[in-house]
Amino acid sequence: MTLHIYACTKYSIGRARLFLNLPLCRPLSSLRPASRSSSISLNLTRTCWQQLPHRGFSSMSDTPNDLFNYSSGRWLVNNDLRVAERRREFDVEELCRLAAQSVGRSSRDIQAFVKLAEGGFNRTFLITMHDGFEMVARVPYTVTVPKFYAIASEVATMRFLCSLGLPIPEVYDYSPSSDNAAKTEYIFMEFIRGTNFSDVWLDLEEAEINSVLRQLVQLESRMMSIHFPAGGSLYYTEDLEKMTGRKGILLNDERFCVGVDARVRMWYGRRSQLDVDRGPYESAEAALEAVARKEIAYLRQFGQPLLPLQRERREYYEYKEQLPSEHIKNLERYLLMAPLLIPKDPALHHFCIRHPDLQPSNIIVSRSPESNQLKVVCLLDWQHASILPPFLLAGIPDRFQNYNDPISEALIPPSLPVNLNKLNESEQNRERALYHSRLFHLHYVKNTKEYNRRHLDLIIDPISMFLCRLFDGAGAPWEGETHTLKTALIEATEVWARLVGQGEAVPCPVVFDPEDLRQTKELSEKLQAVDEAFEECQAMIGLGPETWVTNEHFETAVALGELVKQKVLARIPEEDRARTEAHWFLDDMDEKDYF
């Protein structure tokens, strides 16, 4: 393979432009909650769904280390730590016994117990009985949070939505605690036969893309039309009472209640030690404020000066540690603004639910033998689902949106270039990927307009989308930077009249110093450039979240990363080389202070 590398004369990775002709694979979800939008295009080649082959044999399958350890990929940075986070030991025989018991069987009925898949938070196993019956056992990693609530909420959410006819696996049994014979939390559920959408979505013609998105939007419409009495996450009443001593806010079906918010960012790292309000939220204002108050409490108890976790950005902070007090200041500004930005329309104040991560790998489809059309038969992975006002849940799912593209944003039907056949293979692949991204964006919006109009109104309303962005920035775990939140706050001050309504005489409660504004906007331009270059670098090397790569691509990625490093260092004045190398974004680092 021939590698072509071009770097600008300026030496930081933020200014290095890399052009490597590499395949891209979709990584597994990260354990770290995203603090910036993953806008890297990962659609240039076929998505890689990390599923191990199904193997049938008459023993308990893999060795314990195979069952307990992560084996679906590796990380270029802190691989040993990432693998250790995902190691989970348990009593295999007891887990099998409990699984068989959950469907009225004996462990003697089990023919095979094999690893099926590994995601961002859980490991999944396929259990096959001698008569061919199959079921799934899912076990969380030891670092998956929130303890107890993650499993309890997911099961309640699945069973509640399944009872309303949504295509969700049946849950046979579960344990939100590791205090059981298997020595691990678990969920036993139905195995759904079909094709993972991530295996086929890049091969579909426009008509099938439209059909699948129509079905997904119709399912979203059904979910978002369910009104809940409060915000937070869904639980069985008895589970929540057992854990907290309180019943939560009951639904009409009193087996279920709304309790604490199970989203990862509310519990991430040492945040799980905080005694803060995580719901249930009885108002939109309470939901908006809780994310910021959580982060303020964390910073006051655990905050310390830190270099930005994103090492490629450190040059633009002059390699200086950033103060948590600056982020607290911006969170307090957010708390002054947020209550004034709640939509006036009372119809938007109710609480509803939406899939927490609607991406192709969480969608199972099956081709109808009669019509040969793809049908959505299952939505997987309901962990960390939250109940919030619709204006805080709105948006096109990340893997289906194609923002920052004028064709998509104008909703113009896309077409392939007329000279496609004259382009080289790499250029053709890029054009086809862009065409596909535009089709998904277009048909998601068109179907939302037809089947979920209120959601569309929020998607196309810049004020609603801005409030989502502000809410996201305030709730994101602090990683040594406050810039993302601060720029959103500055933007709010600049368009305040539009945000609160032209007829409202509501003065903006936040004012920024002109010199502060100038410096912040100057930093924004630099960080935007470094982010674009960094994302290009990630894509060309083939890196996913936290530098994840497939096992097959690992050695190549390491070599490419080292090649990039040497090319960049070679262009650096000798007096700056040591500092750049010390902060190199693909070297291992100590992360403990960021949790």
N, C-alpha and C positions, 0 to 999 in steps of 0.2 A: 504494500500500500504506500502510495506517495503522499507525503504530508507537505502541505504548503503553509508556512507560517509567515505572517507579516506583522511586524510590531512598529508602532510609532516610536519616534526617537525618545519621547518622554517615557520614563522607565516604569512607573507604577502599573500594577495589573489593571488599575482602573483606566489606564490609557492604552493598554495593549490590546490591539485588535487581532483576534486569532481566527484563522479560517482553516479548520481541519475537517476533512471530508469523512465524518464518522457517523455510524448509526446511533440512534437514540432509543432508549428503552424507558418505559414508564416505571418509576420506582415505587416501592411500597411506601405507604404513608409514614410520615415521620412521627416519632414520639413527642417531638417538640411542637407546641402550637405555633402556627405560622405568624410571624410578626410583620411580614410584608407579603404582598401579593405575589403568588407564584405565576408570573406572567411569561415564563420561559415557554416557548413553543416546543412541546414534546411530541408533536404529531408528525415529525418529518419522515418517520418510518413506522412500520407496524408496531403497535403497542405490545409490550411484553407482559403478559399476565403471569404472575409468579405462582404457578400451581404445579406441584410435583406430580409425576405420573401416578395413576391409580395402580396399585399392585395387589393382586390377590394371592394369598397363600394361607396355609392352615396354622400359622403361628402368630404370636403377638408382634409380628413384623419387625420394625427397626430396633436397633440397640437403644438402650436408654439415652445415650448421648445424642443419637439421631433424633429422638423424640423430644428431648429437653432443650436442644441447642438450635440456634438460628442457622439455617443453611441455604437460604434463598438468594443470598447476595452478600456483598461486602461493602465497606466504607473506606474511602481513601484517608479520611481524617478520623482518628480515635476509633479505629475498627474494634479493638479489644473491648473498649467501653461499650460501644453499641451492641456488640455480641453479648457481653455480660448482662446488659439491661434486658435482653430478650431471652436469657436462660431461665427456664422454669422447670423445676423438678416436681414430680408428683408420684403417687403410688399408682402405677399403670394398671395393676390387677384390680385394685379397688375402683378406679375410675371406670374400667370396663364393667365391673359388677354393677355399679350404680347406673351406668348407661343402659345396660340390659334390663335392669329392674324398672327403669323409667318407661319401658315399652312392654312390660309384662313378660320379659324373657329372663333367661339365666345366662351367666357368663359363659357357660358351656356352649351356648348357641353362637358365640362369636367366632367367626372364621379368621378375620383379619382386623387389625387396628393399625392404620398407617397415617403418616403425616400427609395432610391434603394441601394446606396453604399456610402462609405466614404473612400477616398484615402488619400494620403499624402498631397495633396494640394487643393482638391476640394470635395464638397458634390454633389451627383448626385440624382436626383429625377425622378421618372417615372410618366408621365402624361398619363392617360387613358381616351379616349373619350367614349361617350355612344355607338357609333357604333363599338367599339373595337379597333379603331386606337390608337397606342401608340407612344409616343415620349419621349425624354430625355431632362431634364433641368439640366444644371451643373452650380454650383455656387462656386467660389473660397472662401477659408477662408480669413479672413481679413489680415492675415500675409503673404499670398502668394505673392511672388514677381517674376518678376518686375511688378509693377502696370502698367496697360494699355498694356504694351508690351506682357505680358504673354498670355492674351486672344487674342490680335490682331494677334500675331505671330502664335499661334496655329490654329486659324481659317484659316488664309491665307495658312498655311502649309497643312492643311486637304483639303481645296478646291483645291489647286494646284495639290496635288498628286491624289486626287479623279478624277480630270479632265483628268489625264493620265491613268485612269483605275485601280488604286490600290484599294484594298478593304478597304475603309475608310468610316465611317458614313457621310451621307449628312448633312451639316450644314444648318439649316433653317434660323436662325437669331442669332445675337450676339450683345453684348455691351461690349466694353473693358473698359468702365467707369461706375461708380456707379451713375452717374448723369442722372438718368432716373426714371420713375414712380415706378419701383420695388425697387429702392434704393440699387442695387447691380449690379456688373458685372455678365454676364451670357452668356452661349452658349445654344441654342436650337438645338438639332440634332436628327437624325434618331435613333430609337431603333432597334438594330440588334438582331434578334432571333437566338439562337444557344446555345452552351455550352461553358462556360468559360474553356479554356484549363487547367487552374489550378485545375479544378475539376476532370480531367481525366488523366492527364499526367503521374501520377505514377502507373496507371493501364494498360498502353499500352504495347502491345507486340512489339518486335523489328521492325517488318515490318511497323507498324503504326507510331512508332517513326521516322523511316527513311522517311516515306511518308510526315509527317507533317514538318519535318525539311527541306526536299527537297523543299516544297512549300515556307517556310519562306526564305530560301536562295535564291530562284528564285526571290522573292519579293525584297529582299535586293539588289540583282544584278541589278534589274530594277532601284531602287532608286539611287544606287551608280553610275550608268552610266549617270545620269542626271548631266550636267555641269552647274554650276552657275557662274555669272560674278564676284562674290566676296564672302567673308566669313562673317558670322554673323548669322542672322536669317531672315526668310521670312516674308514679310508683304504685305498687300494691299498698293499700292502706296498712295492712298488717306488717309488711316489711319495714315501712318507714317508722311505724310506731315501735317496732322492735329495736330499731337502730337509734331513734331520737327520743322516744317516749311521747311523741306527738303524732297526730293523725294526718297532718297536712290539711290541705283544702280539698274537701271531698267533691267528686264528680257526682252526677245523677246516679250512675252506677257506683255505689259506695265502696265497692271492692277496690276502686282506684282513687288516687288523690294526686294533687300537685304538691311537690315538695321541693327540696333544694335543687339548684341549678347544677347539673352534672357536666357541664362543658369543661374541657380540660383546663382552659385558662383560669378558671376559678379555683383550681386546686394544684396548679403546676408547681413542682419543686416544693420549697418550704411554705408556699401559700396554703398547703393542706393543714399547716399548724395554726393558721389564723382563725380567730373567733370573729368572723365578720358575717354580714348579712348576705346570704346566697339565695335568698328566696325562702318560701314562695313569695313572688312579687304581686302585690294587690293592685298595682297601677303601672302604667307605662313609665312614669317618672321614676318609680322605684327600680325598675329594670335598668333604665338608663344610668342611674346613679350608682348601682351596686358594683358595676365593673370597675369604676374609678375608685370607689372607696376601698375596694379590695386591694387594688394596686398601691394606693397610698399607705394602707396599713402594712403591706409587705415592705415597702421602701422605708418606712419609719422604723420597722423592727429589724429588718435584715439588710437594708440598702447600704452600699459602700461605693466609693468612687471606682469606676470600671472603664477600661478601654472598650470600645464597641465590639460586640461579639463578632460582627461581620468584619473580618480583618482587612478585607479589600477597601473598606471605607476609612480606615484609621489614618491614612496619610492626610486626609482632608480635615481631620481633627488635630493635626500636628502631633499625632501619637500621644495625645494627652488623655488622661482619665477624665471621664465625664461624671458630673455630680448628680446623685439621685435627687437632690433638692430641686434641680432644674426640672426634672420630670414631675415631681410633686407640684411645682408651681403651675405647670401646664395642665395637670389633672384637676387642680383647683379651678383653673380658668374654664375647663370643660364643664365642671359642676355648676358654674354660674350660667353657662350658655344652655346646656342640654335641656333643662325643663322648659325653656322658652321656645324650643324648636319642635316640640311635639305637635304633630298635625292637628289642625282644628277639627277635622272631620271625625265625629264620634265613632263612625263605622270602622275606623282604623285603630281604635283603642282596645278592641277585644284581643284575647290571647289565642294563638293558633300554633300548629305544629307543622314542620316540614322536614323532609329527609335531611340529616345533618351533613351528608357527603354524597350527593347524587352524581356519581361519576360512572363511566362504563364498567369498571370492575365490580361495581355493586349492583349491576343489573343483569338478570338472567333472562334470556329470550329463547323461544322455541319456534321452529318453523311449522306452521299448520300444514298437515298432509293434504287437506282439501284445497286451500287457497294458495299454499306455498308462501304465505306472508309471515313475517316475523311477529310474534306476539310476546309482549312482556309478561313473563310468568312469575317473576319474583324480584323483590327489592331486598337486598341484603344490607347488613351492617347498620344497625340503629343505635349503636353505642354513642353516648354523649348528645343524644337528641334533646333539644331545648324547646320550651314553649314560650313564645315571645309575641309582642304585637307584630302584625304583618309588615309594618314599615321597617322593622329590624330584621326580618327574615327574607326580605325581597332581594331579587337579583337573578341573573342568569347563572346557572351552575358553572363553576370555573372551567370544566372541560368542554362545555358547549358554547362558551362565549368567545367572541373574537373582537373585543374592543380595541381601540386605537388603530382601526382599519377603516378608512373612509367608505369603502363598499359596504361593509357590515353595518356600520353606524347609520348609514343612509338606507339600510334595508333594500339595497339593490340586488336583484337576482344575479348571482355570480355566473361567470363562464370561464372556461379555460382559454388561454391565449390562442389566437388563430395560428401562431407559428410554433405551437408546442412541439411538433415533430422535428423542428429544426434546432431545438435546444438540446444540450447534452443531458445525460441521465440524471445527474445531480440537480440540474435546473428543472427538469421535468418533474422530479419527485417533489421539489419545493413548491412548484406551481400547483401540483395536484393536492398537496397538503393544505395549501392556502385555500384552494377551491373547496376542499372538504370542510375546513374550519368555517368558511363563509356560509356554506350550506347549513351547518348545524346551528350557527347563530341565527340565520334568517328563519329557519323553520321552527326553532324554539320560540322566537318572538311571535311569528305568525300564528302558531297554535295557541300560545298564551293569550293573544288577542281574541281568539275565537272561543276558548274554553275556560279561561281564567282571567277575565277582563280586569278585575280589581288588582290582580297581581301585575298585569301589564301597566296599568296606570302608575303603579309605584316604580316599575322598572324604567319607564320613560320620563319620570319626574326627576329632574336633577336634584331637587331639594331632598327628596326621599333617599336617593342614592348617596347624597352627601352625608345625610344623617347616619346612614349605615356605615359609611367610611369613618365618620367621627366616633361612633360607638365602637367600632372595631379597633381604632387606634387607642382609645382610652382603656380598653380591656386587655390589650396585648401585654404580655409579660415584658418588663423592662430589661433590655439587653445592652445597656450602656449607651443608649441614644434616646433622645426625646424628639428628634427632628420630625418624624412622620406625624406625630400628634400636633406638634407646634405649627407645622405648615397648614394642617387642616384648620386649626383655630384661626390662623391668620386669614385664610381664605374665607372663613365664616365672617370675620369682621369686615371684609371687603364687600361681601354681598349680603350683609345683614338684613337690609330692607326686603330683599327678595325672599330670604329664609323665613322671616317672621310674617311676611305679608305686607304689601305696600300700604294697606289701609291701617296698619297697626302702628301706633306711636310708642313702640317699645325700643328704648335705646339699647345699644349693644353694651353689655356689662363688662366687656374686656377691651382694653386699649393697649396697643403695642407701641413702644418707642420707635420713632422713625429710623434711628440707627440700627436698632435690633432688627427691624423689618429688612433693611438693606443687607445686613450681614446674613440673615436667614435665607433670603432669596438668592444671594450669591452662593451660599453653601448648597442650596437646592440644585442649582445648575451643575455644580461639580459632582454631587452625589448621583444625580440622574445620569450623567455621563459614565460614572464608574459602575453604576448598576447595570446599564445597558451592556457595557463591555464585559462585566462579570457574568451576566446571564449568557452572553454569547460564548464566553469561555466555558461555562458549565455545559452548555449544549454541545459544543464542539468536542469536548472531552467525553461527553456522554454521562454526565453526573446528574443524579437525582437529589432529592432533599438530603441534607447532611452528607453530601458526597457519596450517596449510595450508587453502586453499579452492580450489574449481574456478575455472577462468578466467572462466566466466560469472558467478560470484558475487563475484568479487574487488572490483569497484568498489562494489557494495552493501555488502560486508563492511567495506571501508575507511570508507565513509560512516557505517555503524552504529558502528564502533569509535570514530570521532571524535565522534559524537553522545553515546555513552556517556561518553567522556572529558570532554566539556564539561558534561554533566549532573552528573557526579561533582565536577568542579572547582568548579562553581557552588555546591555545598553545603559547600565546605571553608572554614574560617576563613582569611582572607587570609594569615596568618603561616605556615600549613602548606601553602599551595598549591604553592610552588616545589618542595618536597621530594617531594610526591606526584607532581607532573608529571615530576620527574627520574627517578622509578622506575616510570613508567607501563608496564604490562605489554604494550602493543601498539606500543611504540616500538622502533626498532633498538637493539642493544646490542653491546658488545664481549664475545665469548664465549671468547676464546682461553685464558684462565686456567682454564676449566672442562674442558678436554680433556686 
